[in-house]
Amino acid sequence: MTDAPQYGFDTLQIHAGARPDPATGARQTPIYQTTAYVFRDADHAAALFNLQEVGYIYSRLTNPTVSALQERVAALEGGIGAVGCSSGHAAQIMALFPLMQPGSNIVVSTRLYGGTVTQFSHTIKRFGWSATFVDFDDPAAIVAAADENTKAVFCESIANPGGYITDIPAVAKAAGEIGVPLIVDNTSATPYLCRPFEQGAHIVVHSTTKYLSGNGTSMGGMVVDSGKFDWSASNKFPSLSQPEPAYHGLKFHETFGPMAYVFHGIAIGLRDLGMTMAPMNAFQTLLGIETLSLRMERHVQNAEKLAAWLEADPRVDYVTYAGLPSSPYAARAKALYPKGAGALFTFAVKGGYEACTKLVDAVKIFSHVANLGDTRSLIIHSASTTHRQLTPEQQEAAGAGANVVRLSIGIEDINDLIADLDQALNAATA
């Protein structure tokens, strides 16, 4: 579907990237469970390795099943191309890899998934990179935190765990003042609820493990490029604008134009880092995406009803769902996310840490797991699990305080979900 952008979202989520198999006519995308591909001849092999021809060499780099998923996610996000990788965490490193050098830094939101906070606070230092954490409700602070070594601005569209709504247009404007790309993790919103490129972002990352797959079976990540950032406008991004020694001095941006970032992600990133998506996982995620819009509608519908019920419950201190009229982010959510504020939020339990742990032990329908975006409703006490490595101050800044429980609302019967939390709250606060 080379003319895919003319189609609606519901059509793209089924058809983008999917073509009948040329060998067999199979209508569903096959699982190409192969490591390597036969070259037509020596000249064909040389052309592929020289990046003079696009094709399949080795499944660490490219695989037809993964390619179908890359094309589908890029179409849903409105991007020009994508790179599939092994997990959402891998996608974050892959997104930064073409941009960074030793001594480079990024400016990131304080409201991020705990694992991302750890990755940016500690792990990336081993590459000689660093991150400065800023409250993204203050765009001026983003600009103030940047210096000549800043290479990107990073945030989540709907932040995990609290469901905080990022003002992407305002953050994109700040990134423009710095002269760097804005990278948005769109995992919690999905392109059904939010299309960051239309709000000024340049690069989108996903943990496809979550809502895109929706079935809790398959790890994966995706990096999507808008194709709109000028990598040669300054000397900040030599990996893209300057000669690449590993390809005989080829200049990626000069040679590939808007596709430079994507080609670099495959030809350099996957080649050298090896964060490859498995074809079986790509297949499972393709199946999941076919029902994305239907699922997201029910996720949002259930989340709105459950959040309102919790807000009115005397056993609950507060609820962070931006879809509630009482939320300080309600107007922002309505303006930027008109189809809904997602299905991820937290609520504070009266009784603090101990009551929260009793609550997660008492649920029967909700699953106590370290995941989100499943068809099943999920629950976790972030302070003792996903955000455990953070300081209490970092936990509070991320919306994962000791008295807070995170919910990922599934697509079950809403009355059953309410009844389950009701009995669990009784057990937790008795």
C-alpha positions in Angstrom: 0.0 0.0 0.0 2.4 2.7 -1.2 -0.5 5.2 -1.2 -1.4 4.2 2.4 -1.6 7.8 3.8 -4.9 8.3 2.0 -6.6 5.6 4.0 -8.3 5.9 7.4 -6.8 4.7 10.7 -9.0 1.6 10.9 -8.0 0.6 7.4 -4.3 1.2 7.9 -4.2 -0.8 11.1 -5.2 -3.9 9.1 -3.7 -3.3 5.7 -0.6 -1.1 6.0 2.6 -3.1 5.4 0.6 -6.3 4.5 0.5 -7.7 1.0 -0.3 -11.2 -0.2 2.8 -13.3 -0.1 4.2 -13.3 -3.6 5.3 -17.0 -3.4 2.1 -18.5 -2.1 -0.6 -15.9 -2.1 -1.0 -16.2 1.7 -3.2 -13.2 2.8 -1.8 -13.0 6.3 1.8 -11.8 6.6 4.0 -15.0 7.0 6.4 -15.5 9.8 9.8 -15.4 8.0 11.6 -17.5 10.5 15.0 -17.3 8.8 18.4 -16.0 9.6 19.7 -15.3 6.1 18.6 -14.7 2.5 20.1 -16.0 -0.8 21.6 -13.4 -3.0 20.9 -13.4 -6.7 24.6 -13.1 -7.5 27.8 -11.5 -6.3 26.9 -8.1 -7.7 23.5 -8.2 -5.8 25.3 -9.1 -2.6 27.8 -6.2 -3.0 25.1 -3.7 -3.8 23.1 -4.7 -0.6 26.2 -4.4 1.6 27.1 -1.0 0.0 23.6 0.3 0.7 23.2 0.8 -3.0 20.1 -1.5 -3.1 17.4 -2.1 -0.5 16.8 -5.8 0.4 17.3 -8.6 2.8 20.7 -9.7 4.0 20.5 -11.1 7.5 17.7 -11.0 10.0 19.7 -9.0 12.6 19.3 -6.2 10.1 16.1 -6.8 8.1 13.4 -9.4 8.0 10.2 -9.3 5.9 7.8 -9.9 8.9 9.5 -7.1 10.9 9.5 -4.9 7.8 5.7 -5.3 7.5 5.3 -4.2 11.1 7.7 -1.3 10.6 5.7 -0.1 7.7 2.4 -0.4 9.6 3.5 1.5 12.6 5.1 4.2 10.5 1.8 4.6 8.6 -0.3 4.8 11.8 2.1 7.5 13.2 2.3 9.4 9.9 6.1 8.8 9.7 8.2 8.0 6.7 9.9 4.9 8.1 10.6 2.9 11.3 13.1 0.5 12.8 11.9 -2.4 14.8 13.9 -3.6 17.8 13.8 -6.1 20.7 12.0 -4.0 23.3 10.8 -0.5 24.3 14.1 0.0 26.2 16.1 -1.0 23.2 14.0 1.5 21.1 15.1 4.3 23.4 18.8 3.5 23.0 18.3 3.0 19.2 16.6 6.4 19.0 19.5 8.1 20.6 22.3 6.2 19.0 22.5 8.2 15.7 22.4 11.5 17.6 24.9 11.0 20.5 28.6 11.0 21.1 30.7 10.8 24.3 29.9 14.0 26.2 26.5 14.5 24.7 23.4 15.0 26.8 19.6 15.0 26.5 16.9 17.0 28.4 14.2 14.7 29.6 10.9 15.0 31.5 10.8 14.1 35.2 7.6 12.2 34.5 8.8 9.0 33.0 8.6 5.2 33.5 10.9 4.2 36.3 13.0 2.0 34.1 13.5 4.9 31.8 14.6 7.1 34.6 17.1 4.5 35.6 18.3 4.1 32.0 18.8 7.8 31.6 20.2 8.4 35.1 22.7 5.6 35.2 23.0 3.3 32.2 23.6 5.8 29.5 26.5 7.2 31.4 28.5 4.1 30.3 28.3 5.5 26.8 29.5 8.9 28.0 26.0 10.3 27.7 24.0 12.1 30.3 20.5 13.4 31.0 19.1 16.5 32.7 15.6 16.0 34.3 13.2 18.9 34.0 9.5 19.5 34.8 8.1 19.8 31.3 5.2 21.9 32.5 7.8 24.7 32.3 9.0 24.9 28.7 11.5 27.7 29.6 13.2 25.3 32.0 13.7 22.9 29.1 15.6 25.6 27.1 17.5 26.7 30.2 18.7 23.1 30.9 20.2 22.7 27.4 23.8 23.5 26.3 25.9 23.1 23.2 26.2 19.4 23.8 22.4 18.8 24.1 21.3 16.5 21.3 17.6 15.7 22.0 14.6 16.4 24.2 12.6 13.3 25.4 9.2 12.9 27.0 6.2 10.5 27.1 2.9 11.6 25.5 0.9 10.0 28.3 3.4 9.4 31.1 3.7 6.2 33.0 2.6 5.7 35.8 0.3 8.6 36.5 -1.2 9.3 33.1 0.2 12.8 33.0 -0.6 14.6 29.7 2.4 16.2 28.0 1.9 19.5 26.2 3.8 18.3 23.1 3.4 21.5 21.0 4.9 23.5 23.8 7.7 21.0 24.3 8.4 20.9 20.6 8.7 24.6 20.5 11.3 24.5 23.2 13.2 21.7 21.3 13.1 24.0 18.3 14.7 26.8 20.2 17.5 24.5 21.2 17.8 23.2 17.7 17.4 19.5 18.5 14.8 16.8 17.7 11.9 16.1 20.1 11.6 12.3 20.8 8.2 11.2 22.2 7.5 7.9 23.7 3.9 7.3 22.5 3.5 3.8 24.1 0.7 4.8 26.5 -1.3 6.9 24.1 -0.7 4.9 20.9 -1.2 6.6 17.5 -5.0 6.2 17.9 -5.1 8.7 20.7 -2.1 10.9 19.9 0.0 11.5 16.7 3.0 13.4 18.1 4.3 14.3 14.6 1.2 16.4 14.0 2.1 18.3 17.3 5.7 19.0 16.4 7.6 15.9 17.5 10.4 14.6 15.2 10.9 11.0 16.4 8.5 8.6 18.1 9.4 5.5 20.1 7.1 2.6 21.2 7.2 -0.4 23.5 5.2 -2.5 21.1 4.9 -4.9 24.0 2.1 -2.8 25.3 -1.1 -1.5 23.5 0.1 -2.2 20.0 0.4 -5.9 20.6 -2.3 -5.8 23.3 -2.1 -9.5 24.1 0.8 -9.7 26.6 2.7 -12.2 24.5 5.4 -10.4 22.6 8.3 -8.1 23.4 9.2 -5.4 21.0 10.1 -1.8 20.3 9.8 0.6 17.5 11.6 3.9 16.5 9.6 6.0 14.0 11.0 9.0 12.1 8.9 11.9 10.8 11.6 12.7 8.2 11.2 16.4 9.0 14.4 17.2 11.0 17.3 18.7 9.1 20.3 16.7 10.2 22.7 18.9 8.3 21.5 22.2 9.6 24.2 22.3 12.2 27.3 20.3 13.2 25.4 18.6 16.1 24.8 15.3 14.3 28.0 14.2 12.6 26.9 10.5 12.4 24.2 11.6 10.0 25.7 14.6 8.3 29.4 13.7 8.1 31.3 10.8 6.3 30.7 7.4 7.8 34.0 5.5 8.0 32.3 2.1 8.0 30.7 2.8 4.6 33.7 4.3 2.8 32.8 7.9 3.7 29.1 7.8 2.8 27.1 10.7 4.2 23.8 9.4 5.4 21.8 12.6 5.2 23.3 13.6 1.8 22.7 10.2 0.4 19.3 9.2 1.8 17.7 12.5 2.5 14.7 12.3 4.8 15.3 8.5 5.2 18.8 9.1 6.6 17.9 8.5 10.2 16.0 5.2 9.5 18.8 3.9 7.3 21.3 4.7 9.9 19.2 2.9 12.5 19.3 -0.3 10.4 22.7 -0.1 8.8 24.6 1.0 11.9 22.3 0.6 14.9 21.0 -2.9 14.3 24.3 -4.0 12.7 26.4 -3.0 15.7 24.0 -3.1 18.7 22.0 -6.1 17.5 18.8 -5.1 19.3 16.8 -7.1 16.8 13.0 -7.8 16.9 12.1 -11.5 16.5 9.9 -12.3 13.5 7.4 -14.2 15.7 7.0 -11.2 17.9 6.5 -9.0 14.9 3.8 -11.3 13.7 2.0 -11.3 17.0 2.2 -7.5 17.1 0.8 -7.2 13.6 -2.2 -9.3 14.7 -2.7 -7.1 17.7 -2.6 -3.9 15.8 -5.5 -5.1 13.6 -7.9 -4.4 16.5 -6.1 -1.4 18.0 -8.8 1.2 17.5 -11.5 -1.1 18.8 -9.5 -1.9 21.9 -8.5 1.7 22.7 -12.1 2.8 22.6 -13.0 0.2 25.2 -9.9 0.9 27.3 -10.7 4.6 27.4 -14.4 4.0 28.1 -13.6 1.7 31.0 -10.9 4.0 32.4 -13.2 7.0 32.5 -15.9 5.1 34.4 -13.5 3.4 36.8 -11.6 6.6 37.5 -14.8 8.5 38.3 -15.9 5.6 40.7 -12.5 5.7 42.5 -12.6 9.5 42.8 -15.9 9.3 44.7 -14.7 6.5 47.0 -13.8 7.7 50.6 -11.1 5.0 50.8 -9.2 6.9 48.0 -7.2 10.1 48.5 -7.0 11.1 44.9 -7.0 9.8 41.3 -4.6 11.1 38.6 -6.6 10.4 35.5 -6.5 13.3 33.1 -9.9 12.3 31.7 -11.6 13.4 34.9 -13.1 16.9 34.8 -11.4 17.6 38.1 -7.9 16.9 36.7 -5.6 19.9 36.3 -4.8 18.4 32.9 -8.4 17.9 31.7 -8.4 20.8 29.3 -5.0 19.8 27.8 -6.2 16.2 27.4 -9.4 17.4 25.7 -7.4 19.6 23.3 -4.5 17.3 22.5 -6.1 13.9 23.0 -9.8 14.3 21.9 -10.4 10.5 21.6 -9.5 10.1 25.3 -6.8 10.4 27.9 -5.7 6.8 27.7 -6.3 4.0 30.2 -3.3 4.4 32.5 -3.5 6.2 35.8 -2.8 6.0 39.5 -4.8 6.4 42.7 -3.6 7.0 46.2 -4.9 4.6 48.9 -5.6 5.8 52.4 -3.3 3.8 54.6 -0.2 4.4 52.5 2.4 1.8 51.5 1.0 -1.0 53.6 -2.5 -0.5 52.3 -1.2 -0.5 48.7 0.6 -3.8 49.1 -2.5 -5.4 50.7 -4.6 -4.1 47.8 -2.5 -5.6 45.1 -2.5 -8.9 47.0 -6.3 -8.9 47.2 -7.4 -8.4 43.6 -8.9 -11.3 41.7 -9.6 -10.0 38.2 -6.8 -7.4 38.0 -3.5 -9.1 37.4 -0.5 -8.0 39.6 2.1 -7.7 36.9 4.9 -5.4 35.7 3.2 -4.6 32.4 0.6 -2.3 30.9 -1.5 -2.0 27.8 -2.9 -5.6 27.9 -6.5 -6.5 27.2 -6.5 -7.6 30.8 -6.7 -5.1 33.6 -3.4 -4.8 35.4 -2.3 -3.4 38.8 1.0 -2.7 40.4 2.5 -0.8 43.4 5.2 1.2 41.5 7.1 2.3 44.6 7.9 -1.3 45.6 8.5 -2.6 42.0 9.0 -0.6 38.7 10.2 2.5 40.5 11.9 0.8 43.4 15.4 1.8 42.3 14.5 5.5 42.5 14.9 7.8 45.5 11.7 8.9 47.3 12.1 12.3 45.7 12.4 10.7 42.2 9.4 8.5 42.9 7.3 11.5 43.9 8.4 13.5 40.8 7.5 10.5 38.6 4.1 10.1 40.2 4.9 6.9 41.9 4.8 7.8 45.6 4.6 5.1 48.3 0.8 5.5 48.7 0.1 5.2 45.0 -1.1 2.2 43.0 -1.0 2.1 39.1 -3.8 0.8 37.0 -3.8 -0.2 33.4 -7.5 -0.6 32.6 -8.4 -3.5 30.2 -11.5 -4.3 28.2 -13.4 -6.5 30.6 -16.9 -5.8 31.9 -16.7 -2.5 33.8 -19.0 -3.7 36.6 -16.7 -6.6 37.3 -13.7 -4.3 37.5 -15.4 -2.0 39.9 -16.5 -4.9 42.1 -13.0 -6.3 42.1 -11.4 -3.1 43.3 -14.2 -2.6 45.8 -13.5 -5.9 47.6 -9.7 -5.3 47.3 -10.1 -1.8 48.9 -12.1 -3.4 51.7 -9.3 -5.8 52.4 -6.7 -3.1 52.2 -8.3 -0.5 54.4 -10.2 -2.7 56.9 
